[in-house]
Amino acid sequence: MAIIKHRIRTAGLSVVGTFLGLKRCDEENCFLFDDVDSVTRLDDMVYLGGDHGLPELANRGFATRPDDPNRVQTIEPVRRPRREKGGEVRA
Ligand SMILES: [Zn+2]
């Protein structure tokens, strides 16, 4: 459930960001990463990078493993994720 929620939210943020005039980038962990070649790529996109002129939102996103994915999540500082065994991402 949390993975599906993250992927849908990230795809939405990516599209809406460009509608708002933000540019795509090369940072693979950013919501605006340009080279989204598969749905699993969305798993690594966990925050807004620092190169979009929005310092108040830089490096902020949503917990990828929320306690209760049914609840609305707040925006919070997110660290660069690391891959665990099996390819699962933890932020
Ligand atoms: Zn970016």
PDB file of the backbone (N, CA, C, O) and the ligand in Angstrom, with CONECT records:
HET     ZN  A 101       1
ATOM      1  N   MET A   1       0.819  -1.208   0.000  1.00  0.00           N
ATOM      2  CA  MET A   1       0.000   0.000   0.000  1.00  0.00           C
ATOM      3  C   MET A   1       0.856   1.262   0.000  1.00  0.00           C
ATOM      4  O   MET A   1       0.621   2.181  -0.785  1.00  0.00           O
ATOM      5  N   ALA A   2       1.849   1.299   0.885  1.00  0.00           N
ATOM      6  CA  ALA A   2       2.705   2.479   0.974  1.00  0.00           C
ATOM      7  C   ALA A   2       3.500   2.692  -0.318  1.00  0.00           C
ATOM      8  O   ALA A   2       3.728   3.829  -0.731  1.00  0.00           O
ATOM      9  N   ILE A   3       3.914   1.603  -0.945  1.00  0.00           N
ATOM     10  CA  ILE A   3       4.690   1.718  -2.188  1.00  0.00           C
ATOM     11  C   ILE A   3       3.821   2.285  -3.305  1.00  0.00           C
ATOM     12  O   ILE A   3       4.259   3.157  -4.055  1.00  0.00           O
ATOM     13  N   ILE A   4       2.610   1.799  -3.415  1.00  0.00           N
ATOM     14  CA  ILE A   4       1.697   2.302  -4.451  1.00  0.00           C
ATOM     15  C   ILE A   4       1.410   3.784  -4.209  1.00  0.00           C
ATOM     16  O   ILE A   4       1.419   4.587  -5.142  1.00  0.00           O
ATOM     17  N   LYS A   5       1.157   4.135  -2.956  1.00  0.00           N
ATOM     18  CA  LYS A   5       0.881   5.533  -2.620  1.00  0.00           C
ATOM     19  C   LYS A   5       2.074   6.410  -3.003  1.00  0.00           C
ATOM     20  O   LYS A   5       1.909   7.476  -3.596  1.00  0.00           O
ATOM     21  N   HIS A   6       3.270   5.946  -2.658  1.00  0.00           N
ATOM     22  CA  HIS A   6       4.466   6.727  -2.977  1.00  0.00           C
ATOM     23  C   HIS A   6       4.618   6.911  -4.487  1.00  0.00           C
ATOM     24  O   HIS A   6       4.919   8.012  -4.948  1.00  0.00           O
ATOM     25  N   ARG A   7       4.416   5.866  -5.239  1.00  0.00           N
ATOM     26  CA  ARG A   7       4.597   5.950  -6.693  1.00  0.00           C
ATOM     27  C   ARG A   7       3.579   6.891  -7.332  1.00  0.00           C
ATOM     28  O   ARG A   7       3.933   7.684  -8.204  1.00  0.00           O
ATOM     29  N   ILE A   8       2.346   6.811  -6.913  1.00  0.00           N
ATOM     30  CA  ILE A   8       1.309   7.684  -7.484  1.00  0.00           C
ATOM     31  C   ILE A   8       1.582   9.140  -7.105  1.00  0.00           C
ATOM     32  O   ILE A   8       1.478  10.037  -7.942  1.00  0.00           O
ATOM     33  N   ARG A   9       1.928   9.362  -5.846  1.00  0.00           N
ATOM     34  CA  ARG A   9       2.199  10.737  -5.391  1.00  0.00           C
ATOM     35  C   ARG A   9       3.409  11.303  -6.118  1.00  0.00           C
ATOM     36  O   ARG A   9       3.391  12.457  -6.547  1.00  0.00           O
ATOM     37  N   THR A  10       4.455  10.507  -6.260  1.00  0.00           N
ATOM     38  CA  THR A  10       5.678  10.985  -6.909  1.00  0.00           C
ATOM     39  C   THR A  10       5.435  11.293  -8.384  1.00  0.00           C
ATOM     40  O   THR A  10       5.914  12.308  -8.891  1.00  0.00           O
ATOM     41  N   ALA A  11       4.703  10.436  -9.069  1.00  0.00           N
ATOM     42  CA  ALA A  11       4.388  10.709 -10.476  1.00  0.00           C
ATOM     43  C   ALA A  11       3.592  12.007 -10.588  1.00  0.00           C
ATOM     44  O   ALA A  11       3.837  12.818 -11.482  1.00  0.00           O
ATOM     45  N   GLY A  12       2.648  12.197  -9.686  1.00  0.00           N
ATOM     46  CA  GLY A  12       1.854  13.428  -9.689  1.00  0.00           C
ATOM     47  C   GLY A  12       2.704  14.652  -9.423  1.00  0.00           C
ATOM     48  O   GLY A  12       2.565  15.667 -10.105  1.00  0.00           O
ATOM     49  N   LEU A  13       3.586  14.567  -8.435  1.00  0.00           N
ATOM     50  CA  LEU A  13       4.456  15.708  -8.118  1.00  0.00           C
ATOM     51  C   LEU A  13       5.364  16.039  -9.291  1.00  0.00           C
ATOM     52  O   LEU A  13       5.618  17.207  -9.584  1.00  0.00           O
ATOM     53  N   SER A  14       5.844  15.016  -9.949  1.00  0.00           N
ATOM     54  CA  SER A  14       6.740  15.222 -11.083  1.00  0.00           C
ATOM     55  C   SER A  14       6.030  15.991 -12.200  1.00  0.00           C
ATOM     56  O   SER A  14       6.587  16.931 -12.767  1.00  0.00           O
ATOM     57  N   VAL A  15       4.820  15.589 -12.504  1.00  0.00           N
ATOM     58  CA  VAL A  15       4.066  16.244 -13.572  1.00  0.00           C
ATOM     59  C   VAL A  15       3.635  17.653 -13.147  1.00  0.00           C
ATOM     60  O   VAL A  15       3.793  18.610 -13.904  1.00  0.00           O
ATOM     61  N   VAL A  16       3.099  17.768 -11.952  1.00  0.00           N
ATOM     62  CA  VAL A  16       2.629  19.076 -11.480  1.00  0.00           C
ATOM     63  C   VAL A  16       3.792  20.063 -11.378  1.00  0.00           C
ATOM     64  O   VAL A  16       3.636  21.245 -11.683  1.00  0.00           O
ATOM     65  N   GLY A  17       4.950  19.579 -10.950  1.00  0.00           N
ATOM     66  CA  GLY A  17       6.119  20.449 -10.845  1.00  0.00           C
ATOM     67  C   GLY A  17       6.454  21.106 -12.172  1.00  0.00           C
ATOM     68  O   GLY A  17       6.786  22.291 -12.219  1.00  0.00           O
ATOM     69  N   THR A  18       6.368  20.342 -13.244  1.00  0.00           N
ATOM     70  CA  THR A  18       6.671  20.930 -14.564  1.00  0.00           C
ATOM     71  C   THR A  18       5.565  21.893 -14.990  1.00  0.00           C
ATOM     72  O   THR A  18       5.838  22.898 -15.648  1.00  0.00           O
ATOM     73  N   PHE A  19       4.314  21.592 -14.618  1.00  0.00           N
ATOM     74  CA  PHE A  19       3.215  22.528 -14.916  1.00  0.00           C
ATOM     75  C   PHE A  19       3.445  23.864 -14.207  1.00  0.00           C
ATOM     76  O   PHE A  19       3.048  24.917 -14.707  1.00  0.00           O
ATOM     77  N   LEU A  20       4.084  23.811 -13.047  1.00  0.00           N
ATOM     78  CA  LEU A  20       4.356  25.029 -12.271  1.00  0.00           C
ATOM     79  C   LEU A  20       5.616  25.747 -12.740  1.00  0.00           C
ATOM     80  O   LEU A  20       5.986  26.784 -12.189  1.00  0.00           O
ATOM     81  N   GLY A  21       6.267  25.201 -13.746  1.00  0.00           N
ATOM     82  CA  GLY A  21       7.433  25.865 -14.305  1.00  0.00           C
ATOM     83  C   GLY A  21       8.766  25.378 -13.774  1.00  0.00           C
ATOM     84  O   GLY A  21       9.811  25.929 -14.121  1.00  0.00           O
ATOM     85  N   LEU A  22       8.743  24.345 -12.932  1.00  0.00           N
ATOM     86  CA  LEU A  22      10.011  23.799 -12.443  1.00  0.00           C
ATOM     87  C   LEU A  22      10.627  22.936 -13.535  1.00  0.00           C
ATOM     88  O   LEU A  22       9.920  22.295 -14.314  1.00  0.00           O
ATOM     89  N   LYS A  23      11.937  22.930 -13.578  1.00  0.00           N
ATOM     90  CA  LYS A  23      12.652  22.169 -14.598  1.00  0.00           C
ATOM     91  C   LYS A  23      13.009  20.785 -14.077  1.00  0.00           C
ATOM     92  O   LYS A  23      13.268  20.598 -12.888  1.00  0.00           O
ATOM     93  N   ARG A  24      13.017  19.822 -14.989  1.00  0.00           N
ATOM     94  CA  ARG A  24      13.484  18.476 -14.663  1.00  0.00           C
ATOM     95  C   ARG A  24      14.973  18.545 -14.350  1.00  0.00           C
ATOM     96  O   ARG A  24      15.654  19.493 -14.741  1.00  0.00           O
ATOM     97  N   CYS A  25      15.474  17.535 -13.642  1.00  0.00           N
ATOM     98  CA  CYS A  25      16.886  17.566 -13.251  1.00  0.00           C
ATOM     99  C   CYS A  25      17.518  16.173 -13.367  1.00  0.00           C
ATOM    100  O   CYS A  25      16.867  15.203 -13.753  1.00  0.00           O
ATOM    101  N   ASP A  26      18.795  16.112 -13.022  1.00  0.00           N
ATOM    102  CA  ASP A  26      19.554  14.867 -13.114  1.00  0.00           C
ATOM    103  C   ASP A  26      19.749  14.189 -11.767  1.00  0.00           C
ATOM    104  O   ASP A  26      20.455  13.184 -11.682  1.00  0.00           O
ATOM    105  N   GLU A  27      19.135  14.720 -10.711  1.00  0.00           N
ATOM    106  CA  GLU A  27      19.307  14.134  -9.379  1.00  0.00           C
ATOM    107  C   GLU A  27      18.307  12.988  -9.213  1.00  0.00           C
ATOM    108  O   GLU A  27      17.100  13.219  -9.136  1.00  0.00           O
ATOM    109  N   GLU A  28      18.803  11.774  -9.160  1.00  0.00           N
ATOM    110  CA  GLU A  28      17.929  10.601  -9.190  1.00  0.00           C
ATOM    111  C   GLU A  28      17.008  10.475  -7.982  1.00  0.00           C
ATOM    112  O   GLU A  28      16.040   9.717  -8.035  1.00  0.00           O
ATOM    113  N   ASN A  29      17.276  11.186  -6.908  1.00  0.00           N
ATOM    114  CA  ASN A  29      16.414  11.122  -5.730  1.00  0.00           C
ATOM    115  C   ASN A  29      15.390  12.251  -5.671  1.00  0.00           C
ATOM    116  O   ASN A  29      14.598  12.330  -4.732  1.00  0.00           O
ATOM    117  N   CYS A  30      15.410  13.114  -6.664  1.00  0.00           N
ATOM    118  CA  CYS A  30      14.520  14.279  -6.692  1.00  0.00           C
ATOM    119  C   CYS A  30      13.191  13.932  -7.378  1.00  0.00           C
ATOM    120  O   CYS A  30      13.152  13.129  -8.311  1.00  0.00           O
ATOM    121  N   PHE A  31      12.111  14.548  -6.902  1.00  0.00           N
ATOM    122  CA  PHE A  31      10.800  14.353  -7.523  1.00  0.00           C
ATOM    123  C   PHE A  31      10.804  14.764  -8.991  1.00  0.00           C
ATOM    124  O   PHE A  31       9.956  14.308  -9.758  1.00  0.00           O
ATOM    125  N   LEU A  32      11.727  15.605  -9.388  1.00  0.00           N
ATOM    126  CA  LEU A  32      11.757  16.112 -10.759  1.00  0.00           C
ATOM    127  C   LEU A  32      12.837  15.461 -11.621  1.00  0.00           C
ATOM    128  O   LEU A  32      13.244  16.007 -12.646  1.00  0.00           O
ATOM    129  N   PHE A  33      13.292  14.292 -11.191  1.00  0.00           N
ATOM    130  CA  PHE A  33      14.287  13.559 -11.978  1.00  0.00           C
ATOM    131  C   PHE A  33      13.762  13.349 -13.398  1.00  0.00           C
ATOM    132  O   PHE A  33      12.611  12.966 -13.606  1.00  0.00           O
ATOM    133  N   ASP A  34      14.634  13.610 -14.357  1.00  0.00           N
ATOM    134  CA  ASP A  34      14.225  13.641 -15.762  1.00  0.00           C
ATOM    135  C   ASP A  34      14.066  12.257 -16.397  1.00  0.00           C
ATOM    136  O   ASP A  34      13.173  12.051 -17.219  1.00  0.00           O
ATOM    137  N   ASP A  35      14.917  11.322 -16.025  1.00  0.00           N
ATOM    138  CA  ASP A  35      14.988  10.052 -16.746  1.00  0.00           C
ATOM    139  C   ASP A  35      14.207   8.945 -16.014  1.00  0.00           C
ATOM    140  O   ASP A  35      14.797   7.990 -15.509  1.00  0.00           O
ATOM    141  N   VAL A  36      12.900   9.086 -15.964  1.00  0.00           N
ATOM    142  CA  VAL A  36      12.058   8.074 -15.319  1.00  0.00           C
ATOM    143  C   VAL A  36      11.763   6.991 -16.352  1.00  0.00           C
ATOM    144  O   VAL A  36      10.835   7.109 -17.152  1.00  0.00           O
ATOM    145  N   ASP A  37      12.573   5.933 -16.317  1.00  0.00           N
ATOM    146  CA  ASP A  37      12.484   4.900 -17.341  1.00  0.00           C
ATOM    147  C   ASP A  37      11.626   3.710 -16.921  1.00  0.00           C
ATOM    148  O   ASP A  37      11.340   2.836 -17.740  1.00  0.00           O
ATOM    149  N   SER A  38      11.214   3.667 -15.659  1.00  0.00           N
ATOM    150  CA  SER A  38      10.324   2.603 -15.209  1.00  0.00           C
ATOM    151  C   SER A  38       9.628   3.051 -13.935  1.00  0.00           C
ATOM    152  O   SER A  38      10.030   4.022 -13.295  1.00  0.00           O
ATOM    153  N   VAL A  39       8.574   2.322 -13.578  1.00  0.00           N
ATOM    154  CA  VAL A  39       7.832   2.697 -12.380  1.00  0.00           C
ATOM    155  C   VAL A  39       8.682   2.528 -11.128  1.00  0.00           C
ATOM    156  O   VAL A  39       8.488   3.254 -10.153  1.00  0.00           O
ATOM    157  N   THR A  40       9.610   1.595 -11.135  1.00  0.00           N
ATOM    158  CA  THR A  40      10.444   1.385  -9.947  1.00  0.00           C
ATOM    159  C   THR A  40      11.399   2.556  -9.730  1.00  0.00           C
ATOM    160  O   THR A  40      11.881   2.758  -8.615  1.00  0.00           O
ATOM    161  N   ARG A  41      11.674   3.320 -10.764  1.00  0.00           N
ATOM    162  CA  ARG A  41      12.521   4.513 -10.627  1.00  0.00           C
ATOM    163  C   ARG A  41      11.872   5.503  -9.656  1.00  0.00           C
ATOM    164  O   ARG A  41      12.567   6.235  -8.951  1.00  0.00           O
ATOM    165  N   LEU A  42      10.552   5.521  -9.626  1.00  0.00           N
ATOM    166  CA  LEU A  42       9.830   6.423  -8.731  1.00  0.00           C
ATOM    167  C   LEU A  42      10.149   6.149  -7.265  1.00  0.00           C
ATOM    168  O   LEU A  42      10.041   7.044  -6.426  1.00  0.00           O
ATOM    169  N   ASP A  43      10.544   4.908  -6.953  1.00  0.00           N
ATOM    170  CA  ASP A  43      10.838   4.547  -5.561  1.00  0.00           C
ATOM    171  C   ASP A  43      12.029   5.327  -5.008  1.00  0.00           C
ATOM    172  O   ASP A  43      12.109   5.576  -3.805  1.00  0.00           O
ATOM    173  N   ASP A  44      12.942   5.706  -5.879  1.00  0.00           N
ATOM    174  CA  ASP A  44      14.140   6.442  -5.447  1.00  0.00           C
ATOM    175  C   ASP A  44      13.898   7.949  -5.381  1.00  0.00           C
ATOM    176  O   ASP A  44      14.722   8.679  -4.831  1.00  0.00           O
ATOM    177  N   MET A  45      12.812   8.411  -5.916  1.00  0.00           N
ATOM    178  CA  MET A  45      12.529   9.856  -5.974  1.00  0.00           C
ATOM    179  C   MET A  45      11.768  10.235  -4.703  1.00  0.00           C
ATOM    180  O   MET A  45      10.548  10.087  -4.631  1.00  0.00           O
ATOM    181  N   VAL A  46      12.499  10.723  -3.709  1.00  0.00           N
ATOM    182  CA  VAL A  46      11.911  10.866  -2.371  1.00  0.00           C
ATOM    183  C   VAL A  46      11.864  12.288  -1.838  1.00  0.00           C
ATOM    184  O   VAL A  46      11.293  12.520  -0.773  1.00  0.00           O
ATOM    185  N   TYR A  47      12.445  13.243  -2.544  1.00  0.00           N
ATOM    186  CA  TYR A  47      12.398  14.623  -2.068  1.00  0.00           C
ATOM    187  C   TYR A  47      12.560  15.591  -3.233  1.00  0.00           C
ATOM    188  O   TYR A  47      12.867  15.189  -4.355  1.00  0.00           O
ATOM    189  N   LEU A  48      12.351  16.848  -2.952  1.00  0.00           N
ATOM    190  CA  LEU A  48      12.641  17.877  -3.946  1.00  0.00           C
ATOM    191  C   LEU A  48      14.092  18.286  -3.755  1.00  0.00           C
ATOM    192  O   LEU A  48      14.487  18.699  -2.665  1.00  0.00           O
ATOM    193  N   GLY A  49      14.865  18.177  -4.785  1.00  0.00           N
ATOM    194  CA  GLY A  49      16.283  18.524  -4.695  1.00  0.00           C
ATOM    195  C   GLY A  49      16.496  20.012  -4.449  1.00  0.00           C
ATOM    196  O   GLY A  49      15.558  20.809  -4.481  1.00  0.00           O
ATOM    197  N   GLY A  50      17.732  20.359  -4.206  1.00  0.00           N
ATOM    198  CA  GLY A  50      18.062  21.726  -3.841  1.00  0.00           C
ATOM    199  C   GLY A  50      18.300  22.671  -4.994  1.00  0.00           C
ATOM    200  O   GLY A  50      18.642  23.833  -4.771  1.00  0.00           O
ATOM    201  N   ASP A  51      18.131  22.212  -6.219  1.00  0.00           N
ATOM    202  CA  ASP A  51      18.456  23.039  -7.381  1.00  0.00           C
ATOM    203  C   ASP A  51      17.232  23.615  -8.084  1.00  0.00           C
ATOM    204  O   ASP A  51      17.291  23.912  -9.278  1.00  0.00           O
ATOM    205  N   HIS A  52      16.134  23.775  -7.370  1.00  0.00           N
ATOM    206  CA  HIS A  52      14.911  24.247  -8.018  1.00  0.00           C
ATOM    207  C   HIS A  52      14.458  25.620  -7.532  1.00  0.00           C
ATOM    208  O   HIS A  52      13.343  26.051  -7.825  1.00  0.00           O
ATOM    209  N   GLY A  53      15.319  26.300  -6.792  1.00  0.00           N
ATOM    210  CA  GLY A  53      15.008  27.659  -6.361  1.00  0.00           C
ATOM    211  C   GLY A  53      13.940  27.737  -5.284  1.00  0.00           C
ATOM    212  O   GLY A  53      13.308  28.779  -5.110  1.00  0.00           O
ATOM    213  N   LEU A  54      13.731  26.642  -4.557  1.00  0.00           N
ATOM    214  CA  LEU A  54      12.733  26.615  -3.482  1.00  0.00           C
ATOM    215  C   LEU A  54      13.397  26.107  -2.191  1.00  0.00           C
ATOM    216  O   LEU A  54      13.150  24.979  -1.765  1.00  0.00           O
ATOM    217  N   PRO A  55      14.228  26.933  -1.582  1.00  0.00           N
ATOM    218  CA  PRO A  55      15.001  26.442  -0.425  1.00  0.00           C
ATOM    219  C   PRO A  55      14.132  25.952   0.725  1.00  0.00           C
ATOM    220  O   PRO A  55      14.554  25.090   1.496  1.00  0.00           O
ATOM    221  N   GLU A  56      12.916  26.495   0.850  1.00  0.00           N
ATOM    222  CA  GLU A  56      12.053  26.056   1.950  1.00  0.00           C
ATOM    223  C   GLU A  56      11.534  24.626   1.746  1.00  0.00           C
ATOM    224  O   GLU A  56      11.067  23.992   2.692  1.00  0.00           O
ATOM    225  N   LEU A  57      11.616  24.126   0.518  1.00  0.00           N
ATOM    226  CA  LEU A  57      11.179  22.757   0.232  1.00  0.00           C
ATOM    227  C   LEU A  57      12.331  21.818  -0.111  1.00  0.00           C
ATOM    228  O   LEU A  57      12.120  20.619  -0.298  1.00  0.00           O
ATOM    229  N   ALA A  58      13.532  22.348  -0.192  1.00  0.00           N
ATOM    230  CA  ALA A  58      14.682  21.534  -0.591  1.00  0.00           C
ATOM    231  C   ALA A  58      14.903  20.400   0.396  1.00  0.00           C
ATOM    232  O   ALA A  58      14.864  20.588   1.611  1.00  0.00           O
ATOM    233  N   ASN A  59      15.133  19.238  -0.151  1.00  0.00           N
ATOM    234  CA  ASN A  59      15.387  18.015   0.627  1.00  0.00           C
ATOM    235  C   ASN A  59      14.223  17.658   1.545  1.00  0.00           C
ATOM    236  O   ASN A  59      14.411  17.068   2.609  1.00  0.00           O
ATOM    237  N   ARG A  60      13.054  18.017   1.127  1.00  0.00           N
ATOM    238  CA  ARG A  60      11.859  17.650   1.887  1.00  0.00           C
ATOM    239  C   ARG A  60      10.974  16.769   1.001  1.00  0.00           C
ATOM    240  O   ARG A  60      10.929  16.921  -0.220  1.00  0.00           O
ATOM    241  N   GLY A  61      10.282  15.856   1.653  1.00  0.00           N
ATOM    242  CA  GLY A  61       9.405  14.935   0.941  1.00  0.00           C
ATOM    243  C   GLY A  61       8.496  14.232   1.922  1.00  0.00           C
ATOM    244  O   GLY A  61       7.996  14.844   2.866  1.00  0.00           O
ATOM    245  N   PHE A  62       8.279  12.946   1.701  1.00  0.00           N
ATOM    246  CA  PHE A  62       7.368  12.172   2.541  1.00  0.00           C
ATOM    247  C   PHE A  62       8.065  10.883   2.952  1.00  0.00           C
ATOM    248  O   PHE A  62       8.858  10.323   2.195  1.00  0.00           O
ATOM    249  N   ALA A  63       7.759  10.422   4.155  1.00  0.00           N
ATOM    250  CA  ALA A  63       8.327   9.153   4.607  1.00  0.00           C
ATOM    251  C   ALA A  63       7.912   8.053   3.638  1.00  0.00           C
ATOM    252  O   ALA A  63       6.737   7.949   3.283  1.00  0.00           O
ATOM    253  N   THR A  64       8.874   7.228   3.206  1.00  0.00           N
ATOM    254  CA  THR A  64       8.544   6.151   2.278  1.00  0.00           C
ATOM    255  C   THR A  64       7.966   4.946   3.002  1.00  0.00           C
ATOM    256  O   THR A  64       7.357   4.076   2.379  1.00  0.00           O
ATOM    257  N   ARG A  65       8.151   4.893   4.301  1.00  0.00           N
ATOM    258  CA  ARG A  65       7.590   3.811   5.123  1.00  0.00           C
ATOM    259  C   ARG A  65       6.753   4.411   6.246  1.00  0.00           C
ATOM    260  O   ARG A  65       7.139   4.325   7.412  1.00  0.00           O
ATOM    261  N   PRO A  66       5.623   5.012   5.919  1.00  0.00           N
ATOM    262  CA  PRO A  66       4.812   5.637   6.978  1.00  0.00           C
ATOM    263  C   PRO A  66       4.215   4.582   7.909  1.00  0.00           C
ATOM    264  O   PRO A  66       3.983   3.442   7.508  1.00  0.00           O
ATOM    265  N   ASP A  67       3.971   4.982   9.152  1.00  0.00           N
ATOM    266  CA  ASP A  67       3.356   4.068  10.114  1.00  0.00           C
ATOM    267  C   ASP A  67       1.981   3.620   9.638  1.00  0.00           C
ATOM    268  O   ASP A  67       1.616   2.452   9.771  1.00  0.00           O
ATOM    269  N   ASP A  68       1.224   4.557   9.084  1.00  0.00           N
ATOM    270  CA  ASP A  68      -0.114   4.245   8.594  1.00  0.00           C
ATOM    271  C   ASP A  68      -0.296   4.919   7.233  1.00  0.00           C
ATOM    272  O   ASP A  68      -0.606   6.109   7.172  1.00  0.00           O
ATOM    273  N   PRO A  69      -0.108   4.173   6.143  1.00  0.00           N
ATOM    274  CA  PRO A  69      -0.195   4.792   4.809  1.00  0.00           C
ATOM    275  C   PRO A  69      -1.587   5.307   4.457  1.00  0.00           C
ATOM    276  O   PRO A  69      -1.746   6.026   3.471  1.00  0.00           O
ATOM    277  N   ASN A  70      -2.590   4.952   5.246  1.00  0.00           N
ATOM    278  CA  ASN A  70      -3.945   5.452   4.978  1.00  0.00           C
ATOM    279  C   ASN A  70      -4.119   6.899   5.423  1.00  0.00           C
ATOM    280  O   ASN A  70      -5.068   7.565   5.008  1.00  0.00           O
ATOM    281  N   ARG A  71      -3.219   7.386   6.259  1.00  0.00           N
ATOM    282  CA  ARG A  71      -3.331   8.762   6.752  1.00  0.00           C
ATOM    283  C   ARG A  71      -2.612   9.727   5.814  1.00  0.00           C
ATOM    284  O   ARG A  71      -1.674   9.342   5.116  1.00  0.00           O
ATOM    285  N   VAL A  72      -3.053  10.968   5.802  1.00  0.00           N
ATOM    286  CA  VAL A  72      -2.378  12.010   5.034  1.00  0.00           C
ATOM    287  C   VAL A  72      -1.030  12.269   5.687  1.00  0.00           C
ATOM    288  O   VAL A  72      -0.952  12.480   6.898  1.00  0.00           O
ATOM    289  N   GLN A  73       0.020  12.253   4.894  1.00  0.00           N
ATOM    290  CA  GLN A  73       1.364  12.449   5.423  1.00  0.00           C
ATOM    291  C   GLN A  73       1.773  13.907   5.320  1.00  0.00           C
ATOM    292  O   GLN A  73       1.344  14.627   4.418  1.00  0.00           O
ATOM    293  N   THR A  74       2.597  14.323   6.245  1.00  0.00           N
ATOM    294  CA  THR A  74       3.120  15.678   6.201  1.00  0.00           C
ATOM    295  C   THR A  74       4.457  15.695   5.476  1.00  0.00           C
ATOM    296  O   THR A  74       5.144  14.679   5.370  1.00  0.00           O
ATOM    297  N   ILE A  75       4.804  16.874   4.983  1.00  0.00           N
ATOM    298  CA  ILE A  75       6.101  17.049   4.334  1.00  0.00           C
ATOM    299  C   ILE A  75       7.155  17.138   5.423  1.00  0.00           C
ATOM    300  O   ILE A  75       6.972  17.840   6.418  1.00  0.00           O
ATOM    301  N   GLU A  76       8.248  16.434   5.236  1.00  0.00           N
ATOM    302  CA  GLU A  76       9.290  16.403   6.256  1.00  0.00           C
ATOM    303  C   GLU A  76      10.661  16.305   5.575  1.00  0.00           C
ATOM    304  O   GLU A  76      10.757  15.930   4.406  1.00  0.00           O
ATOM    305  N   PRO A  77      11.705  16.644   6.312  1.00  0.00           N
ATOM    306  CA  PRO A  77      13.043  16.473   5.743  1.00  0.00           C
ATOM    307  C   PRO A  77      13.286  14.990   5.449  1.00  0.00           C
ATOM    308  O   PRO A  77      12.969  14.127   6.268  1.00  0.00           O
ATOM    309  N   VAL A  78      13.841  14.709   4.294  1.00  0.00           N
ATOM    310  CA  VAL A  78      14.116  13.330   3.882  1.00  0.00           C
ATOM    311  C   VAL A  78      15.571  13.243   3.463  1.00  0.00           C
ATOM    312  O   VAL A  78      16.067  14.079   2.708  1.00  0.00           O
ATOM    313  N   ARG A  79      16.241  12.227   3.958  1.00  0.00           N
ATOM    314  CA  ARG A  79      17.633  12.009   3.563  1.00  0.00           C
ATOM    315  C   ARG A  79      17.693  11.180   2.285  1.00  0.00           C
ATOM    316  O   ARG A  79      16.736  10.499   1.915  1.00  0.00           O
ATOM    317  N   ARG A  80      18.815  11.255   1.641  1.00  0.00           N
ATOM    318  CA  ARG A  80      19.039  10.461   0.437  1.00  0.00           C
ATOM    319  C   ARG A  80      18.862   8.979   0.807  1.00  0.00           C
ATOM    320  O   ARG A  80      19.471   8.508   1.767  1.00  0.00           O
ATOM    321  N   PRO A  81      18.040   8.253   0.059  1.00  0.00           N
ATOM    322  CA  PRO A  81      17.786   6.854   0.414  1.00  0.00           C
ATOM    323  C   PRO A  81      18.971   5.955   0.107  1.00  0.00           C
ATOM    324  O   PRO A  81      19.835   6.286  -0.705  1.00  0.00           O
ATOM    325  N   ARG A  82      18.988   4.841   0.758  1.00  0.00           N
ATOM    326  CA  ARG A  82      19.993   3.825   0.462  1.00  0.00           C
ATOM    327  C   ARG A  82      19.255   2.541   0.108  1.00  0.00           C
ATOM    328  O   ARG A  82      18.196   2.241   0.658  1.00  0.00           O
ATOM    329  N   ARG A  83      19.825   1.809  -0.799  1.00  0.00           N
ATOM    330  CA  ARG A  83      19.223   0.545  -1.230  1.00  0.00           C
ATOM    331  C   ARG A  83      19.569  -0.540  -0.228  1.00  0.00           C
ATOM    332  O   ARG A  83      20.705  -0.637   0.237  1.00  0.00           O
ATOM    333  N   GLU A  84      18.582  -1.348   0.096  1.00  0.00           N
ATOM    334  CA  GLU A  84      18.814  -2.489   0.973  1.00  0.00           C
ATOM    335  C   GLU A  84      18.831  -3.758   0.132  1.00  0.00           C
ATOM    336  O   GLU A  84      18.561  -3.720  -1.068  1.00  0.00           O
ATOM    337  N   LYS A  85      19.147  -4.875   0.767  1.00  0.00           N
ATOM    338  CA  LYS A  85      19.135  -6.147   0.051  1.00  0.00           C
ATOM    339  C   LYS A  85      17.777  -6.358  -0.591  1.00  0.00           C
ATOM    340  O   LYS A  85      16.741  -6.085   0.015  1.00  0.00           O
ATOM    341  N   GLY A  86      17.790  -6.840  -1.807  1.00  0.00           N
ATOM    342  CA  GLY A  86      16.545  -7.071  -2.523  1.00  0.00           C
ATOM    343  C   GLY A  86      16.076  -5.852  -3.279  1.00  0.00           C
ATOM    344  O   GLY A  86      15.044  -5.895  -3.948  1.00  0.00           O
ATOM    345  N   GLY A  87      16.825  -4.755  -3.183  1.00  0.00           N
ATOM    346  CA  GLY A  87      16.510  -3.573  -3.955  1.00  0.00           C
ATOM    347  C   GLY A  87      15.501  -2.644  -3.326  1.00  0.00           C
ATOM    348  O   GLY A  87      15.144  -1.627  -3.921  1.00  0.00           O
ATOM    349  N   GLU A  88      15.029  -2.974  -2.124  1.00  0.00           N
ATOM    350  CA  GLU A  88      14.045  -2.109  -1.478  1.00  0.00           C
ATOM    351  C   GLU A  88      14.718  -0.828  -1.000  1.00  0.00           C
ATOM    352  O   GLU A  88      15.858  -0.841  -0.536  1.00  0.00           O
ATOM    353  N   VAL A  89      13.996   0.266  -1.123  1.00  0.00           N
ATOM    354  CA  VAL A  89      14.547   1.573  -0.768  1.00  0.00           C
ATOM    355  C   VAL A  89      14.051   2.010   0.599  1.00  0.00           C
ATOM    356  O   VAL A  89      12.874   1.869   0.928  1.00  0.00           O
ATOM    357  N   ARG A  90      14.973   2.541   1.383  1.00  0.00           N
ATOM    358  CA  ARG A  90      14.605   3.147   2.659  1.00  0.00           C
ATOM    359  C   ARG A  90      15.095   4.581   2.656  1.00  0.00           C
ATOM    360  O   ARG A  90      16.236   4.861   2.290  1.00  0.00           O
ATOM    361  N   ALA A  91      14.233   5.471   3.063  1.00  0.00           N
ATOM    362  CA  ALA A  91      14.642   6.870   3.137  1.00  0.00           C
ATOM    363  C   ALA A  91      15.156   7.179   4.529  1.00  0.00           C
ATOM    364  O   ALA A  91      15.553   8.311   4.803  1.00  0.00           O
TER     365      ALA A  91
HETATM  366 ZN    ZN A 101      15.665  18.078  -8.840  1.00  0.00          ZN2+
END
